[in-house]
Amino acid sequence: MNTQVVKSIPAQPPEQRAFEGDVWIYRIVVITLSLAVLVSLTAGIILTLNEKTTPDAVVVIGSAAVGAMAGLLAPSPLRKP
């Protein structure tokens, strides 16, 4: 008979969440959201200077991007510093 070595499997999964250790994912998300804020702000300013009304979609996209960045960058209340 062949004797096989069985690797030990940890009883509990690691405490780290899926993308918690990967800082590039967060950088890409923050850069993308920042670009969305800047584009919507620029579009709003340009439309206002041309005496046109700013579409609600531009305001909604900018507001959602700011809210997403605030939620992403705010410290978690469950973690202790």
N, C-alpha and C positions, 0 to 999 in steps of 0.2 A: 504494500500500500504506500501511496505517496503521502508524505506529511506536508501539509500546507501551513504557512504562517499566516495567521489572521491578524490584520492590522486593527489596532484599537480604535473604535469609533467613539467620539466624545458623546457623552450622555445628553448634553444640551447644546443647542446651536450657539454660535458666537454672538456676543452682545452687539456687535456692529451691524447696523442696518445696511441695506443694499448699496447705496451710493455715498455713505457717510465718509468713507476714507478717500474718495476720489474727488479732489478739489477742482479738477478741470471741468467736471459736469456743472458744478455750481458757478464757475467762472463763465462758462458758455451761456448759462441761463441768465446770469446777471448782465452780461454784455448784450444779449439779445433783448432783454427787457429794457435796458437803458436805451438801446437804439430805437425801440418802439416808442419810448417816451419822447426822445429827441425828434423823431420824425413827426409824431402827432403835434408836438409843440411848434415845430417849424411850419408845418402845414397850417396850423391855426393862425400863426402870426402872418404868414403870407396871404392867406385868405382875408384876414382882417384888414391888412394894408391895401388890398385890392378892393375893399369895400364890398366883400361878398360875405354871406353868412357861413359860419363854420358848421359843417355837417355834424350831427350828433354822433356819428360813428367815430369821428376823429377824437372827440372828447371821451367817448366810452373806451376806446383803445388806450388812450393815454392814462386814463384813470385806472383801468384794470392793470396796466403794466406797473404803475406806481404801487398799487395795492399788493400785487404779487411780489414785488421786490421787498416791500415792507414785511410781508409775511415770511419771506425766505430769509431775510437778513436779521430779523428780530430773534433775540435769544429765546430758547425754549424754556418755559417755566418749570419743566421737570428736571432740567439739569442744574446741578449746583456748581457755581464757579469755583 
